[in-house]
Amino acid sequence: MLERACYGQGMIDGLGQPVWEQLLDSAIADRLIYITRIPVEWITFNQSTNNQMLSEKLFEDILIKYPELVEDKLTFLGRQVTHYGKRIDILFEDRFKEKLIVELKIGNLQRNALSQVLEYEGYILSEKDPTSRVMIIANRIPLNLKKAMDHHGIEYKEIPLNQLFEFLEKRDPDL
């Protein structure tokens, strides 16, 4: 169902593995547009492979519509909101009434995302709001970055595109 294509010649991740970008064929893109009711512009077309890719905006829409993909019992509070002077992708409230700040990355998580999240924690997790949580969500997280986040106590969630589409297809059998 999903195709994979190498993103750039010779690009490798921190483990020396090729960097792969997950692509959508047109039938999957059409079904995704149908289920989420999103504008077609939010699906990016890749000229070199003649396929379409999931945009970050569409990924946000899906997580907002189905927050259980992130965690059970989340309440959506905002999107692209400014929180203590920093713009965040998605803001939820968890079952304990704590804020969950989600930094969303489409495709393969890059190491610069870790510094972004650490910066958020430095600004957000303070005396003003010591109960906020920060989480990175990406389609693929290299093992070396998972180990680093585990070591530093950074929450993360990997949601591969195939898992995302399986979930969406189960939620809407007419797809």
Secondary structure by P-SEA (a helix, b strand, c coil): cbbbbbccccccccccccbbbbbbcaaaaaaaaaaacccccccccccccccccccaaaaaaaaaaccccccccccccccccccccccccbbbbccccbbbbbbcccccccaaaaaaaaaaaaaccccccccbbbbbbcccccaaaaaaaaaabbbbbbbcaaaaaaaaaaacccc
